[in-house]
Amino acid sequence: MFKGFNESTIEYYQAIRKDNCKNTYRENKMLYLDGVKYPLEELYFELYSYFSKVDSDLLNNKR
């Protein structure tokens, strides 16, 4: 269940704001995972579940 973002989110974005390079990413990978990736995955699955119940054609629409 998506509970929002956390302090790791802020810390990660502050770190890459100072120096947006691969090395900074590697040094802050756990902040990224805990603060960005995992919360966004939770949000995605929650929204997908909701919209699949509301209108399954919306998610299966091939254009």
PyMOL commands that set and color helices and strands:
alter all, ss='L'
color gray80, all
select helices_A, chain A and resi 7-18+22-27+29-54+56-60
alter helices_A, ss='H'
color red, helices_A
deselect
rebuild
show_as cartoon
